[in-house]
């Protein structure tokens, strides 16, 4: 069974609208829908925004629904000219850029205490979607400091608030993990909040068109 960990209801709807749902329930405050879509068995958890919510949602699917792989999809922010508004990308590696043990361990920014590298690699989908690096944190902002960290030090292409935590949870459970993101806003092109609100629907519609191909190869 595929475990889909999705932050927001609006993001989840692009899959829920295609699912034949056999049961819906609330577990630990998270709404979970179980059913089939595109010929695959799916448990979808709407986890809420942020890293803790994302990790909780992923672990809930692992422990309560016996999923054998994890998928995260949704909208995210682009960080450079290689990421275009409303286009869809798959994530090749993710780093939590607000995790900082540099002073204690002398490690690179984002290196989790139990790992040697700051980026954790995801499994690749055999699709033509371009592959990008993801930076995750519990912040949605236009901070110049965050932008410099993400682009100059970490060389991230995309940022979000959940992906890196889902990857960490998948590593802990020793499960394959996949992530696909559609760009709702691009840094340096005006307020990311205004862009997000203006482009979220179009980005999700583009993402929805990729779902049949994604689930075919999962």
N, C-alpha and C positions, 0 to 999 in steps of 0.2 A: 504493500500500500504506500502511496505517495503522501507525505506530510507536507502540506502547504502552509507556511507561516506568513501571514499577511497583516500588515500593521493596521490599515484602515478599512472600514466597511466599503468605501467607494472603490478602493483597489480590489477588494475581494469580489465585488459584484461582477467583474468581467469574467470570473470563473464560475461563480455561483449561478449566473444566468444561463450557463451551459450545463450545469450539474443536474443529474437526477438524484435528488437528496432523499436518503432513506431514513435519516434521523438527524435531529438538531438538538443540542444540549449545551448546558453551561457547566464548565468544569473550572474550579478555582477562579471564578469570575470571568472566564474567557468563553466566548461563543464558538462552538465547534460544530461543523456541518460535515456529515459523512455521506458519501454517495459515489457516483461514477460520472465521468466526463471523458469524452474522446477515447472511450474504451478502457479507461484506467480507473482503479479504485483509489479514492482520494479521501483523506481527512483534512479539512481546512480549518485552521484556527485563526480567528481574528484577534491578534494578540494585543493591539494597542501600540501607541507610539513609544519609541525609546528602547534602549538596550536591555534593560531589565525585563520589560514586557516581552521583548523578542525572545530572550533566552528562556523565560518561563513558558512561552507558547511552544517553543521548539521542544523543550523537555517534556511538556505535557503530552505532545503527540508521540514522543518516543516511549514514554512510560505507560500511557493509558491506551494508546491506539496501535501500538506495535508497528509503526511505520518502518520501512526499510530504506528510505531516502528522504531528504528534506529539500524543499523548493521554496525560495523566496522571490517574489516579484512585486513590482510597484513602481511608483515614480521616485525620481531622485534628481539631485542637482548636478549639472555639468560644471567642470572647472577649467576647461580650456577650449581652444578652437577645434579640437578633435571631437568634441561632443556637441551635437546639434539638437536644437529644441525639438521635442516630440519624437526623436529617433530612439530606436531600441538597441540596447547593448547587453551582452552577457558579461558577467563578472568573472575575471580570472583569478583575482586575489583580493583579499580584504584586510584592512588594518584599522584598529580602533585608535584614532588619533588623539583621543582625550585620555588615554591610558599612559601614565608617565611614571616609570621607575628609574629614570635616567640618573637621578641624584643618588639613589640607593645602590643600583646595580651597574651603572655605567652602560646600560643597554640603549639601543636605539629607541626613539619615541614610538610608543605603540607596542612594544615587545611585552607580551604577557609573561608573568613570572615563570610559568611552566614551559615556555618555549624559548628558542634561541633566536628566531627571526621575527620581525614585527609583522610582516605580511603572512597570512595563512592562505594557502592555495585552495581553490574550489575545483570541483570536477567540471569538465568541459562538455558542453552539448555539441554533438556533431552537426552543427548548423552554421550558416554563413553569417551569423550575427557577429559584429566586431567585438573583440574582447578588451575589457578595460579594467583598470585597478580602482578599487572602491575604498574610500575613507569613511569610517563610521564614528559618530559621537552622539552624545545627548544634547546637541546644540543645533538649532536652526537660526542662523544669523548671517550677517554680511561682514563679519569681522575680518579686517585686513590681516591680522595676525594669524588667524586660522587659514586664510587663503595662502599666505606665504608658507606656512607649515605644510599644507597639503600639496601645493604645487612645486615648491622649491626643494623641500627636504624629503617628502614622502613620495613625490611624483605620482600622486593620485589623479585620476581623470574625472571621477564621480564621487559625490558624497551623499550619505543618507544617515538615518538614525537607528537602523536595525540590523543591517546586513552582516556586519562584522561579528555581532553577538550571536547570530544564528549559526555562522560558520564555527565559532568557538564551541557552541553547544553540539554541533554535528561532530566535531573532532572528539569531544568528550564521549559521545555515544558511539564513535567509530562508524559513522554512517556517511555515505556520499551526500554531498550538498551542492546545490545548483542555485544560481541567482541571475535574474534578468531584470533590467531596469529601463524605463522610458524617461527621457529627460523633460522635466517640467520647468526648469529654470537654469540659467547659465550665469555664473559669476562674472561680474564686469559688464553686464548688460542691463543695469538698472536694478531696482529693488527685487530681490529674489522672492519676497513675499508676494508682490504684485504679479510677477511672472508665474509663480506657482498657481495662484488663483486663476489666472487667465488661461493657462496652458494645460492644467491637470487633466481636463476631460479629453482633450485631443491626444495627449500623451497616452492616456489609458486606452483610448480607442485603438491607437496604433499597436499598443502592447497586446490587446485582445486578439488582433489579427495574427499574432505569432503563436498564440496558445495551441492551436491544433498541431503545429510542427513541433513545439516543445514537448507536448505530451506524447506525441508519436515516438519520440526517441528516448523518453524517460523509462 
